[in-house]
Amino acid sequence: MADDRERGSAVVDFVLVSVLVVVLLLAVLQVAVYVHVRNVVTASAQEGARYAANADVPTAAATGRTLAAVARATSEGTAEGLVCTAVEEVDDTGLVLVSVRCTGAVPALLAGLGNVLPLDVTGRAVEEAA
């Protein structure tokens, strides 16, 4: 009789554990996507800053270069979701730096969640003397 009461419980256990495993898998994949996009945007901001730090290149050219690099490495949609600004700053030692700051959000794996993971990265390069 005891065996009859537990009959079919394996199916329920399987469903409950499967849901948990799928949720954990999606969470791990979302972390991987976030880290990848953050690293790509950081590298692109640094590339844009290095480009604008060259002599006779306007600082404003850094934003276009940064967004183009992000679009090449990820997708046009990711690049369109970013706002990048480039400014010249002076550090404590008196060096002039080109700083590119990109803000936006990383898309969620589940489309219904939208862009819930904020992104804010900065790339800097020492400006070349003209």
Order of alpha helices (4+ residues) and beta strands (2+ residues): alpha-alpha-alpha-alpha-beta-beta-beta
